[in-house]
Amino acid sequence: MPQPTGAELAAVRERRERLRETYLHAKADRSPTAARGIHHAAFVCRDVEETIRFYQGLLGFPLVELVENRDYAGSSHFFFDLGNRTLLGFFDFPGHHHEPYAETIGALQHLAISVDAEHFAAAKAMLEREGIEYLGPDRGADDSLYFRDPNGMGLELYCETLGTFEGTELL
């Protein structure tokens, strides 16, 4: 993907700094959020069983529900436990043709899932054992593994506590 350079890069950085100055408030000055957290994120999958085998069998996220989608006859709606009372949901849509995953406006760039050091090491070993391509932790992000699920969705396993980014407590 082409990246900005020269004057274009300087303008992008200048705009980001203006946005920070305008909208980013110190922790003590922020209003409390109106949300309780993410109940679930829902994504479309190509194959229900393949998705279950990947998330439950390989990543260790237990399947906690599998029902028919109330909005589309024959479609499955299912959930995995991501910890901290958060769910990861998927739908399939039998009969629909779906284009391959594309990183574009409105699409998910990646989903970062917090894991402890033990599960991080186990996941890295699993990715290697299964021949699943990944980036990290060798690219300067010692606490991140980036890879794609069977549907092409970008995932990051992040060995960082919730509410913290690069060692800085944001919440």
Sequence and secondary structure as in RCSB ss.txt:
>XXXX:A:sequence
MPQPTGAELAAVRERRERLRETYLHAKADRSPTAARGIHHAAFVCRDVEETIRFYQGLLGFPLVELVENRDYAGS
SHFFFDLGNRTLLGFFDFPGHHHEPYAETIGALQHLAISVDAEHFAAAKAMLEREGIEYLGPDRGADDSLYFRDP
NGMGLELYCETLGTFEGTELL
>XXXX:A:secstr
     HHHHHHHHHHHHHHHHHH   GGG    S     EEEEE S HHHHHIIIIIIT   EEEEEE TTSTT 
EEEEEE STT EEEEE  TT         TTS S EEEE  HHHHHHHHHHHHHHT   B STTS TTEEEEE T
TS EEEEE S TTEETTEE  
